[in-house]
Amino acid sequence: MSFYADSIYPVREDVAAIHASQIKKLGSPGTWGTGMQRLAIVNEARQSGYQAGVLEEPDQPGAIPDMELSAVARRVVHRLTVSPKDMDKDFYDAAIKEGLSDVEYVEIVGLIARFTCFDVFARGIGVPLRPLPAPQPGQPTRDRPATVVLEKAWVPTIPAGPDGGDFGLALFGLWQPYIMRGLSLVPDEYRAHHDLEEVQYMPSAHFMEFDYQHHEGLTRPQAEIVASRVSALNECFY
């Protein structure tokens, strides 16, 4: 049965499948957070959304983690969820000074970005937010890439091309823009976002093919107009 079988609108099966897969994996340990901690981050984001009136709490929210995040983590989650346009370097620096590590910050950003996408999608097609999975045992891998450097982002990133070493070349190929590499301090979050965008936006191999049509109902120019308009309304600095 499709992950969105309760929708009155048809949902492409590849979209339903990637959403189902990534929500299920939330309960597994990540790179810097346990399954319980990652669930707590998403649950905190949802609670912020309910309080702000931008999400409706479902009757069956799924697993509610029995743990409390640190004050700085909650503050970062709330800002990312409710007012991401107000994120700035001073806010990031303050979070680091208060004890959040750069890798933890990136993992939180990655999780909130993906699960906000899933929740807004569910809201848009008129179905309840999908239930959170149960936490799985295990410890995070805590693998920090050896080739990260401070480039133009607030956080260290893996350089594109040969400067990223064999790991970077395997991860990105010969080139990848900053908007994608911004999550490369936590490669698993980069991979998850890449996999999601390959389905929801378009396969990156076709990025420079301006007549390529990934969506049945939208031409490439129409898809870009929608993306640009939404970005403008959200005051995305990109």
CYANA upper distance limits for C-alpha pairs under 8 A (distance plus 0.5 A):
  1 MET  CA      5 ALA  CA      7.06
  2 SER  CA     13 GLU  CA      7.65
  2 SER  CA     16 ALA  CA      7.11
  2 SER  CA     17 ALA  CA      8.23
  3 PHE  CA     16 ALA  CA      5.93
  3 PHE  CA     17 ALA  CA      7.46
  3 PHE  CA     19 HIS  CA      8.37
  3 PHE  CA     20 ALA  CA      6.64
  4 TYR  CA     11 VAL  CA      7.46
  4 TYR  CA     16 ALA  CA      6.88
  4 TYR  CA    127 VAL  CA      8.39
  6 ASP  CA    127 VAL  CA      7.22
  7 SER  CA     11 VAL  CA      8.29
  7 SER  CA    125 ILE  CA      6.94
  7 SER  CA    126 GLY  CA      7.31
  7 SER  CA    127 VAL  CA      6.55
  8 ILE  CA    125 ILE  CA      8.11
  8 ILE  CA    126 GLY  CA      8.48
  9 TYR  CA    125 ILE  CA      7.20
 11 VAL  CA     15 VAL  CA      7.45
 11 VAL  CA     16 ALA  CA      7.20
 12 ARG  CA     16 ALA  CA      6.93
 13 GLU  CA     17 ALA  CA      6.47
 14 ASP  CA     18 ILE  CA      6.70
 14 ASP  CA    199 VAL  CA      7.27
 15 VAL  CA     19 HIS  CA      6.76
 15 VAL  CA    199 VAL  CA      6.82
 15 VAL  CA    200 GLN  CA      7.07
 16 ALA  CA     20 ALA  CA      6.59
 17 ALA  CA     21 SER  CA      6.58
 18 ILE  CA     22 GLN  CA      6.60
 18 ILE  CA    195 ASP  CA      8.48
 18 ILE  CA    196 LEU  CA      7.13
 18 ILE  CA    199 VAL  CA      8.25
 19 HIS  CA     23 ILE  CA      6.56
 19 HIS  CA    118 PHE  CA      7.30
 20 ALA  CA     24 LYS  CA      6.62
 21 SER  CA     25 LYS  CA      6.81
 22 GLN  CA     26 LEU  CA      6.96
 22 GLN  CA    192 ALA  CA      8.21
 23 ILE  CA     27 GLY  CA      8.40
 23 ILE  CA    115 PHE  CA      8.38
 23 ILE  CA    132 LEU  CA      7.58
 23 ILE  CA    133 PRO  CA      7.75
 24 LYS  CA    132 LEU  CA      8.18
 24 LYS  CA    133 PRO  CA      6.36
 26 LEU  CA     35 GLY  CA      7.11
 26 LEU  CA     38 ARG  CA      7.08
 26 LEU  CA     39 LEU  CA      7.08
 26 LEU  CA    132 LEU  CA      8.42
 26 LEU  CA    133 PRO  CA      7.56
 26 LEU  CA    135 PRO  CA      8.36
 27 GLY  CA     35 GLY  CA      5.01
 27 GLY  CA     36 MET  CA      7.27
 27 GLY  CA     38 ARG  CA      7.57
 27 GLY  CA     39 LEU  CA      6.87
 27 GLY  CA    132 LEU  CA      8.42
 27 GLY  CA    133 PRO  CA      6.21
 27 GLY  CA    134 ALA  CA      6.25
 27 GLY  CA    135 PRO  CA      4.72
 27 GLY  CA    136 GLN  CA      5.93
 28 SER  CA     34 THR  CA      7.49
 28 SER  CA     35 GLY  CA      5.02
 28 SER  CA    135 PRO  CA      6.84
 28 SER  CA    136 GLN  CA      5.56
 28 SER  CA    137 PRO  CA      7.70
 28 SER  CA    138 GLY  CA      8.10
 29 PRO  CA     33 GLY  CA      6.58
 29 PRO  CA     34 THR  CA      4.75
 29 PRO  CA     35 GLY  CA      4.78
 29 PRO  CA     36 MET  CA      8.35
 29 PRO  CA     38 ARG  CA      8.13
 29 PRO  CA    136 GLN  CA      7.55
 29 PRO  CA    137 PRO  CA      7.82
 29 PRO  CA    138 GLY  CA      6.55
 29 PRO  CA    139 GLN  CA      6.35
 29 PRO  CA    140 PRO  CA      5.57
 29 PRO  CA    141 THR  CA      8.38
 30 GLY  CA     34 THR  CA      6.54
 30 GLY  CA     35 GLY  CA      7.32
 30 GLY  CA     38 ARG  CA      8.06
 30 GLY  CA    139 GLN  CA      8.42
 30 GLY  CA    140 PRO  CA      5.60
 30 GLY  CA    141 THR  CA      7.35
 30 GLY  CA    188 ASP  CA      8.33
 31 THR  CA    107 GLU  CA      8.27
 31 THR  CA    140 PRO  CA      5.30
 31 THR  CA    141 THR  CA      5.36
 31 THR  CA    142 ARG  CA      5.55
 31 THR  CA    143 ASP  CA      6.99
 31 THR  CA    186 VAL  CA      7.43
 31 THR  CA    188 ASP  CA      7.67
 32 TRP  CA    103 VAL  CA      7.63
 32 TRP  CA    104 GLU  CA      6.67
 32 TRP  CA    107 GLU  CA      7.68
 32 TRP  CA    140 PRO  CA      5.73
 32 TRP  CA    141 THR  CA      7.23
 32 TRP  CA    142 ARG  CA      5.81
 33 GLY  CA     37 GLN  CA      6.03
 33 GLY  CA     38 ARG  CA      6.37
 33 GLY  CA    104 GLU  CA      8.18
 33 GLY  CA    139 GLN  CA      8.20
 33 GLY  CA    140 PRO  CA      6.11
 34 THR  CA     38 ARG  CA      6.69
 34 THR  CA    137 PRO  CA      8.31
 34 THR  CA    138 GLY  CA      7.40
 34 THR  CA    139 GLN  CA      6.20
 34 THR  CA    140 PRO  CA      6.06
 35 GLY  CA     39 LEU  CA      6.70
 35 GLY  CA    135 PRO  CA      5.52
 35 GLY  CA    136 GLN  CA      6.18
 35 GLY  CA    137 PRO  CA      7.48
 35 GLY  CA    138 GLY  CA      8.16
 36 MET  CA     40 ALA  CA      6.66
 36 MET  CA     65 PRO  CA      6.63
 36 MET  CA     67 MET  CA      8.24
 36 MET  CA    135 PRO  CA      5.78
 36 MET  CA    136 GLN  CA      8.00
 37 GLN  CA     41 ILE  CA      6.80
 37 GLN  CA     65 PRO  CA      8.40
 37 GLN  CA     67 MET  CA      8.19
 37 GLN  CA     69 LEU  CA      8.17
 38 ARG  CA     42 VAL  CA      7.00
 38 ARG  CA    111 LEU  CA      8.28
 39 LEU  CA     43 ASN  CA      6.50
 39 LEU  CA     63 ALA  CA      8.49
 39 LEU  CA     64 ILE  CA      8.08
 39 LEU  CA     65 PRO  CA      6.83
 39 LEU  CA    132 LEU  CA      7.93
 39 LEU  CA    135 PRO  CA      7.68
 40 ALA  CA     44 GLU  CA      6.45
 40 ALA  CA     64 ILE  CA      8.02
 40 ALA  CA     65 PRO  CA      6.09
 40 ALA  CA     67 MET  CA      7.38
 40 ALA  CA     68 GLU  CA      7.76
 40 ALA  CA     69 LEU  CA      7.50
 41 ILE  CA     45 ALA  CA      6.78
 41 ILE  CA     69 LEU  CA      7.99
 41 ILE  CA     74 ARG  CA      8.33
 41 ILE  CA     77 VAL  CA      7.47
 41 ILE  CA    108 ILE  CA      7.63
 41 ILE  CA    111 LEU  CA      8.33
 41 ILE  CA    112 ILE  CA      8.26
 42 VAL  CA     46 ARG  CA      6.73
 42 VAL  CA    111 LEU  CA      7.65
 42 VAL  CA    112 ILE  CA      7.06
 42 VAL  CA    115 PHE  CA      7.56
 43 ASN  CA     47 GLN  CA      6.66
 43 ASN  CA     64 ILE  CA      7.50
 43 ASN  CA     65 PRO  CA      8.24
 44 GLU  CA     48 SER  CA      6.72
 44 GLU  CA     74 ARG  CA      7.49
 44 GLU  CA     77 VAL  CA      7.44
 44 GLU  CA     78 HIS  CA      8.02
 45 ALA  CA     49 GLY  CA      6.75
 45 ALA  CA     77 VAL  CA      6.35
 45 ALA  CA     78 HIS  CA      6.69
 45 ALA  CA     81 THR  CA      6.32
 45 ALA  CA    112 ILE  CA      7.53
 46 ARG  CA     50 TYR  CA      6.69
 46 ARG  CA     55 LEU  CA      7.81
 46 ARG  CA     57 GLU  CA      8.47
 47 GLN  CA     51 GLN  CA      6.73
 48 SER  CA     52 ALA  CA      6.63
 48 SER  CA     78 HIS  CA      6.32
 48 SER  CA     81 THR  CA      7.32
 48 SER  CA     82 VAL  CA      7.39
 49 GLY  CA     53 GLY  CA      6.62
 49 GLY  CA     54 VAL  CA      5.77
 49 GLY  CA     55 LEU  CA      5.63
 49 GLY  CA     56 GLU  CA      8.49
 49 GLY  CA     81 THR  CA      7.23
 49 GLY  CA     82 VAL  CA      7.07
 50 TYR  CA     54 VAL  CA      6.69
 50 TYR  CA     55 LEU  CA      5.46
 50 TYR  CA     56 GLU  CA      6.42
 50 TYR  CA     57 GLU  CA      6.83
 52 ALA  CA     82 VAL  CA      7.50
 55 LEU  CA    119 ASP  CA      8.32
 55 LEU  CA    120 VAL  CA      8.39
 55 LEU  CA    123 ARG  CA      7.87
 56 GLU  CA    128 PRO  CA      8.30
 56 GLU  CA    129 LEU  CA      8.44
 57 GLU  CA     61 PRO  CA      7.83
 57 GLU  CA    128 PRO  CA      8.34
 57 GLU  CA    129 LEU  CA      7.94
 58 PRO  CA    128 PRO  CA      5.94
 58 PRO  CA    129 LEU  CA      6.42
 59 ASP  CA    128 PRO  CA      8.48
 60 GLN  CA    131 PRO  CA      6.67
 61 PRO  CA    129 LEU  CA      7.76
 61 PRO  CA    130 ARG  CA      7.55
 61 PRO  CA    131 PRO  CA      5.09
 61 PRO  CA    132 LEU  CA      6.71
 62 GLY  CA    130 ARG  CA      8.42
 62 GLY  CA    131 PRO  CA      4.65
 62 GLY  CA    132 LEU  CA      4.98
 62 GLY  CA    133 PRO  CA      6.69
 62 GLY  CA    134 ALA  CA      8.08
 63 ALA  CA    131 PRO  CA      7.71
 63 ALA  CA    132 LEU  CA      5.74
 63 ALA  CA    133 PRO  CA      6.19
 63 ALA  CA    134 ALA  CA      5.80
 63 ALA  CA    135 PRO  CA      8.12
 64 ILE  CA    132 LEU  CA      8.07
 65 PRO  CA    135 PRO  CA      8.42
 69 LEU  CA     73 ALA  CA      6.59
 69 LEU  CA     74 ARG  CA      6.62
 70 SER  CA     74 ARG  CA      6.74
 71 ALA  CA     75 ARG  CA      6.70
 72 VAL  CA     76 VAL  CA      6.74
 72 VAL  CA     95 ALA  CA      6.64
 72 VAL  CA     98 GLU  CA      7.20
 72 VAL  CA     99 GLY  CA      8.17
 72 VAL  CA    100 LEU  CA      7.48
 73 ALA  CA     77 VAL  CA      6.63
 73 ALA  CA     95 ALA  CA      8.48
 73 ALA  CA    100 LEU  CA      7.61
 74 ARG  CA     78 HIS  CA      6.53
 75 ARG  CA     79 ARG  CA      6.72
 76 VAL  CA     80 LEU  CA      6.61
 76 VAL  CA     95 ALA  CA      7.98
 77 VAL  CA     81 THR  CA      6.54
 77 VAL  CA    108 ILE  CA      7.71
 77 VAL  CA    109 VAL  CA      8.45
 77 VAL  CA    112 ILE  CA      7.80
 78 HIS  CA     82 VAL  CA      6.43
 78 HIS  CA     83 SER  CA      8.23
 79 ARG  CA     83 SER  CA      5.60
 79 ARG  CA     84 PRO  CA      6.24
 79 ARG  CA     86 ASP  CA      7.94
 79 ARG  CA     87 MET  CA      7.56
 80 LEU  CA     84 PRO  CA      4.95
 80 LEU  CA     87 MET  CA      7.81
 80 LEU  CA    109 VAL  CA      7.79
 80 LEU  CA    112 ILE  CA      7.56
 81 THR  CA    112 ILE  CA      7.43
 81 THR  CA    116 THR  CA      7.83
 83 SER  CA     87 MET  CA      8.01
 85 LYS  CA    234 ASN  CA      7.42
 85 LYS  CA    235 GLU  CA      6.42
 85 LYS  CA    236 CYS  CA      6.88
 85 LYS  CA    237 PHE  CA      8.39
 87 MET  CA     91 PHE  CA      6.75
 87 MET  CA     92 TYR  CA      7.96
 88 ASP  CA     92 TYR  CA      6.94
 89 LYS  CA     93 ASP  CA      6.53
 89 LYS  CA    154 TRP  CA      7.35
 90 ASP  CA     94 ALA  CA      6.59
 91 PHE  CA     95 ALA  CA      6.80
 92 TYR  CA     96 ILE  CA      6.88
 92 TYR  CA    154 TRP  CA      8.30
 93 ASP  CA     97 LYS  CA      6.63
 94 ALA  CA     98 GLU  CA      6.67
 95 ALA  CA     99 GLY  CA      7.15
 95 ALA  CA    100 LEU  CA      6.21
 96 ILE  CA    100 LEU  CA      5.27
 96 ILE  CA    101 SER  CA      6.27
 96 ILE  CA    102 ASP  CA      7.35
100 LEU  CA    104 GLU  CA      6.88
100 LEU  CA    105 TYR  CA      7.08
101 SER  CA    105 TYR  CA      6.70
102 ASP  CA    106 VAL  CA      6.79
102 ASP  CA    155 VAL  CA      6.90
103 VAL  CA    107 GLU  CA      6.73
103 VAL  CA    144 ARG  CA      8.43
103 VAL  CA    185 LEU  CA      6.93
103 VAL  CA    186 VAL  CA      7.02
104 GLU  CA    108 ILE  CA      6.67
105 TYR  CA    109 VAL  CA      6.70
106 VAL  CA    110 GLY  CA      6.61
106 VAL  CA    155 VAL  CA      8.39
106 VAL  CA    183 LEU  CA      6.64
106 VAL  CA    185 LEU  CA      7.56
106 VAL  CA    186 VAL  CA      7.19
107 GLU  CA    111 LEU  CA      6.65
107 GLU  CA    183 LEU  CA      8.36
107 GLU  CA    186 VAL  CA      6.96
107 GLU  CA    189 GLU  CA      7.09
108 ILE  CA    112 ILE  CA      6.59
109 VAL  CA    113 ALA  CA      6.52
110 GLY  CA    114 ARG  CA      6.79
110 GLY  CA    183 LEU  CA      7.43
110 GLY  CA    189 GLU  CA      6.23
110 GLY  CA    190 TYR  CA      8.25
110 GLY  CA    193 HIS  CA      8.10
111 LEU  CA    115 PHE  CA      6.58
111 LEU  CA    189 GLU  CA      8.07
112 ILE  CA    116 THR  CA      6.21
113 ALA  CA    117 CYS  CA      6.84
114 ARG  CA    118 PHE  CA      7.03
114 ARG  CA    193 HIS  CA      7.59
115 PHE  CA    119 ASP  CA      6.57
116 THR  CA    120 VAL  CA      6.43
117 CYS  CA    121 PHE  CA      6.52
118 PHE  CA    122 ALA  CA      6.74
119 ASP  CA    123 ARG  CA      6.68
119 ASP  CA    129 LEU  CA      6.19
119 ASP  CA    130 ARG  CA      8.06
120 VAL  CA    124 GLY  CA      6.46
121 PHE  CA    125 ILE  CA      6.89
122 ALA  CA    126 GLY  CA      6.64
122 ALA  CA    127 VAL  CA      5.76
122 ALA  CA    128 PRO  CA      6.80
122 ALA  CA    129 LEU  CA      6.25
122 ALA  CA    130 ARG  CA      8.07
123 ARG  CA    127 VAL  CA      6.52
123 ARG  CA    128 PRO  CA      7.33
123 ARG  CA    129 LEU  CA      7.55
144 ARG  CA    185 LEU  CA      7.31
144 ARG  CA    186 VAL  CA      7.53
145 PRO  CA    158 ILE  CA      8.15
145 PRO  CA    185 LEU  CA      7.07
145 PRO  CA    186 VAL  CA      8.23
145 PRO  CA    187 PRO  CA      8.32
147 THR  CA    158 ILE  CA      6.43
147 THR  CA    159 PRO  CA      8.12
147 THR  CA    163 ASP  CA      8.41
147 THR  CA    164 GLY  CA      6.37
147 THR  CA    165 GLY  CA      7.29
147 THR  CA    168 GLY  CA      8.35
148 VAL  CA    156 PRO  CA      6.03
148 VAL  CA    157 THR  CA      5.36
148 VAL  CA    158 ILE  CA      4.89
148 VAL  CA    159 PRO  CA      7.41
148 VAL  CA    164 GLY  CA      8.05
148 VAL  CA    185 LEU  CA      7.22
149 VAL  CA    156 PRO  CA      5.39
149 VAL  CA    157 THR  CA      6.09
149 VAL  CA    158 ILE  CA      6.92
149 VAL  CA    159 PRO  CA      7.77
150 LEU  CA    154 TRP  CA      8.05
150 LEU  CA    155 VAL  CA      6.90
150 LEU  CA    156 PRO  CA      4.77
150 LEU  CA    157 THR  CA      6.75
151 GLU  CA    156 PRO  CA      7.11
151 GLU  CA    157 THR  CA      7.23
151 GLU  CA    159 PRO  CA      8.28
153 ALA  CA    157 THR  CA      7.90
153 ALA  CA    178 TYR  CA      8.33
153 ALA  CA    182 GLY  CA      7.11
155 VAL  CA    182 GLY  CA      7.98
155 VAL  CA    185 LEU  CA      8.14
156 PRO  CA    185 LEU  CA      6.73
157 THR  CA    181 ARG  CA      6.86
157 THR  CA    182 GLY  CA      6.68
157 THR  CA    183 LEU  CA      7.69
157 THR  CA    184 SER  CA      5.93
157 THR  CA    185 LEU  CA      5.80
158 ILE  CA    164 GLY  CA      6.01
158 ILE  CA    168 GLY  CA      6.82
158 ILE  CA    181 ARG  CA      7.38
158 ILE  CA    184 SER  CA      6.33
158 ILE  CA    185 LEU  CA      7.22
159 PRO  CA    163 ASP  CA      6.15
159 PRO  CA    164 GLY  CA      5.05
159 PRO  CA    168 GLY  CA      7.50
159 PRO  CA    181 ARG  CA      8.41
160 ALA  CA    164 GLY  CA      6.04
160 ALA  CA    168 GLY  CA      7.16
160 ALA  CA    169 LEU  CA      7.77
160 ALA  CA    172 PHE  CA      7.48
160 ALA  CA    173 GLY  CA      8.43
160 ALA  CA    174 LEU  CA      7.02
160 ALA  CA    175 TRP  CA      5.84
160 ALA  CA    176 GLN  CA      6.55
161 GLY  CA    165 GLY  CA      8.17
161 GLY  CA    168 GLY  CA      7.75
161 GLY  CA    169 LEU  CA      6.69
161 GLY  CA    173 GLY  CA      7.71
161 GLY  CA    174 LEU  CA      5.24
161 GLY  CA    175 TRP  CA      6.29
162 PRO  CA    166 ASP  CA      7.98
162 PRO  CA    168 GLY  CA      8.21
162 PRO  CA    169 LEU  CA      7.28
162 PRO  CA    174 LEU  CA      8.08
163 ASP  CA    168 GLY  CA      8.41
164 GLY  CA    168 GLY  CA      4.87
164 GLY  CA    169 LEU  CA      6.89
165 GLY  CA    169 LEU  CA      6.76
166 ASP  CA    170 ALA  CA      6.58
167 PHE  CA    171 LEU  CA      6.62
168 GLY  CA    172 PHE  CA      6.38
168 GLY  CA    173 GLY  CA      7.88
169 LEU  CA    173 GLY  CA      5.18
169 LEU  CA    174 LEU  CA      6.55
171 LEU  CA    187 PRO  CA      8.48
172 PHE  CA    176 GLN  CA      6.32
176 GLN  CA    180 MET  CA      7.16
176 GLN  CA    181 ARG  CA      7.10
177 PRO  CA    181 ARG  CA      6.74
178 TYR  CA    182 GLY  CA      6.15
180 MET  CA    184 SER  CA      8.20
180 MET  CA    190 TYR  CA      7.57
180 MET  CA    194 HIS  CA      8.21
181 ARG  CA    190 TYR  CA      7.67
183 LEU  CA    187 PRO  CA      7.41
183 LEU  CA    189 GLU  CA      6.85
183 LEU  CA    190 TYR  CA      5.68
184 SER  CA    189 GLU  CA      7.84
184 SER  CA    190 TYR  CA      5.94
186 VAL  CA    190 TYR  CA      7.11
187 PRO  CA    191 ARG  CA      6.62
188 ASP  CA    192 ALA  CA      6.66
189 GLU  CA    193 HIS  CA      6.70
190 TYR  CA    194 HIS  CA      6.56
191 ARG  CA    195 ASP  CA      6.56
192 ALA  CA    196 LEU  CA      6.72
193 HIS  CA    197 GLU  CA      6.58
194 HIS  CA    198 GLU  CA      6.60
195 ASP  CA    199 VAL  CA      7.35
196 LEU  CA    200 GLN  CA      6.58
197 GLU  CA    201 TYR  CA      5.49
197 GLU  CA    202 MET  CA      6.88
197 GLU  CA    203 PRO  CA      7.88
198 GLU  CA    202 MET  CA      5.45
198 GLU  CA    203 PRO  CA      4.83
198 GLU  CA    204 SER  CA      6.88
199 VAL  CA    203 PRO  CA      7.25
201 TYR  CA    214 HIS  CA      8.15
202 MET  CA    206 HIS  CA      7.82
202 MET  CA    207 PHE  CA      7.82
202 MET  CA    214 HIS  CA      6.29
203 PRO  CA    207 PHE  CA      7.44
203 PRO  CA    214 HIS  CA      8.41
206 HIS  CA    212 TYR  CA      7.24
210 PHE  CA    220 ARG  CA      7.04
210 PHE  CA    221 PRO  CA      8.24
211 ASP  CA    219 THR  CA      8.19
211 ASP  CA    220 ARG  CA      6.75
212 TYR  CA    219 THR  CA      8.25
212 TYR  CA    220 ARG  CA      6.73
213 GLN  CA    218 LEU  CA      7.74
213 GLN  CA    219 THR  CA      5.88
213 GLN  CA    220 ARG  CA      5.85
214 HIS  CA    218 LEU  CA      8.41
214 HIS  CA    219 THR  CA      8.21
214 HIS  CA    220 ARG  CA      7.86
215 HIS  CA    219 THR  CA      7.43
215 HIS  CA    220 ARG  CA      8.49
218 LEU  CA    222 GLN  CA      6.15
218 LEU  CA    223 ALA  CA      6.35
219 THR  CA    223 ALA  CA      6.67
220 ARG  CA    224 GLU  CA      6.74
221 PRO  CA    225 ILE  CA      6.70
222 GLN  CA    226 VAL  CA      6.81
223 ALA  CA    227 ALA  CA      6.72
224 GLU  CA    228 SER  CA      6.44
225 ILE  CA    229 ARG  CA      6.52
226 VAL  CA    230 VAL  CA      6.66
227 ALA  CA    231 SER  CA      6.60
228 SER  CA    232 ALA  CA      6.59
229 ARG  CA    233 LEU  CA      6.71
230 VAL  CA    234 ASN  CA      6.66
231 SER  CA    235 GLU  CA      6.53
231 SER  CA    236 CYS  CA      5.70
231 SER  CA    238 TYR  CA      8.47
232 ALA  CA    236 CYS  CA      6.61
